[in-house]
Amino acid sequence: MRAPFPRPPRWAEAILRQMLAVRDRDTITGDLLEEYREEILPARGPVRAALWYIWQTATLVALARRTDMNNQRSPLWLLAGVAWTAMIAALLFRSHFQPPVLPKAALAVPLALLLAALTSLRSRDNVCLLWRCGRLWAGALLLAGGVHLVADMILPLDPERYLLAQVKPGFSEFEFPSRFLFGLAVALILIGAGLHGAWKSGQVRAGIAMALSCAFVVALPVFAMALIGGEGWAAGQVLLAASGIGTVLGAAGAFLGRGLRGIPAHALPTAALTCFGLAACSRAAAITPATQQAIEAMQFDLAKPVSVTGVITTVFLPPQGSGLILVKASDSGYIFRLRDVRAMAKAGTTRFTTYPGEKVVVRGLLSRDARQIHGVLVGQASTIRTLDGRTIFDRTALP
């Protein structure tokens, strides 16, 4: 009779198989069983070999649990990145895109981020990642700086006008697009560097380190020039500004990169389409009540039929009154009045019947005096159909 193969504790093997992913169960348990039979059991005996197997099981279970927790925290990292970015944007809007005035205690935040970024450099892999990927983002910053210098040569900025404008109430950097666009480009590049670093390494601190290193690449030449000119205090301010801006913006990108890293790839296009849809819906609020009332009061001429083939840009369905649809054609833009929103809803015409970007054919009437609102012609829609023949709106079918 053939002797049975020696086996490790069955309960430990069952726990290990239960905790592992389905794709890894046979591979990992098989390798562990092979090592147990061929190496550990002959060298240590049944008792010590069983203890070894139990220890290996506990280690693998803890590792699998840690991986699951990291994946579960990914949405939290993403939420933290969105909140961090929104906080930065709110501070800048409040300060009219000037450096916000914050209490001195707030300096502890970039200092803590700086220390966290430095701890990531203990790993050789992170240093190599910093060198490989950091060159790309540092080059992007240098390119943005070069474009800014060329733009200043072509359209020079009046420093006196800029300084005087800063003291006026309601000043905003929007009034000086050359400065604002350059600052926006720098911010996006630093956020992108942080996102890339966290995405590649899976560590937030590595993303912050990448953004910080890119900021220093640009700041060091300015620092050296200030020292050569004998302006030591200004040189110190350059390094402090680079450290603060690099860590704060890099953290925003690092949080986003760490969050996106744990999200399945197929979920990203869905999230992008959702954001686009929300943005498209929010644009409908651009039509003011005064404009809607003016369109409601217009008369339309039966002698002026119109047929327009174009793309829907906005569908406006207010709580009360008639709906409006904005269509962009090759020759002009059009605002078409529909029917009462409640009557349309009863007939099955809602905001989900169509969507911005869909190509349609609109037949209707133009206003009697060819009225325009901000250069857009106004008409009344009789029918709206898609290019494949689907009817979106039919005035005669409504009660």
HELIX and SHEET records of a PDB file:
HELIX    1   1 ARG A   10  MET A   19  1                                  10    
HELIX    2   2 VAL A   22  GLU A   35  1                                  14    
HELIX    3   3 TYR A   36  ILE A   40  3                                   5    
HELIX    4   4 LEU A   41  ARG A   94  1                                  54    
HELIX    5   5 LYS A  104  LEU A  107  5                                   4    
HELIX    6   6 ALA A  108  THR A  119  1                                  12    
HELIX    7   7 SER A  120  ARG A  122  5                                   3    
HELIX    8   8 ARG A  124  ILE A  154  1                                  31    
HELIX    9   9 PRO A  159  GLN A  166  1                                   8    
HELIX   10  10 GLU A  173  GLU A  175  5                                   3    
HELIX   11  11 PRO A  177  SER A  201  1                                  25    
HELIX   12  12 VAL A  204  ILE A  228  1                                  25    
HELIX   13  13 GLY A  232  ARG A  261  1                                  30    
HELIX   14  14 ALA A  267  SER A  282  1                                  16    
HELIX   15  15 ARG A  283  ALA A  286  5                                   4    
HELIX   16  16 PRO A  289  GLU A  296  1                                   8    
HELIX   17  17 VAL A  341  LYS A  346  1                                   6    
HELIX   18  18 ARG A  395  ALA A  397  5                                   3    
SHEET    1   A 6 GLN A 372  ILE A 373  0                                        
SHEET    2   A 6 VAL A 376  THR A 386 -1                                        
SHEET    3   A 6 GLY A 333  ASP A 340  1                                        
SHEET    4   A 6 SER A 322  ALA A 329 -1                                        
SHEET    5   A 6 PHE A 300  PHE A 316 -1                                        
SHEET    6   A 6 LYS A 359  SER A 367 -1                                        
SHEET    1   B 3 GLN A 372  ILE A 373  0                                        
SHEET    2   B 3 VAL A 376  THR A 386 -1                                        
SHEET    3   B 3 THR A 391  ASP A 394 -1                                        
END                                                                             
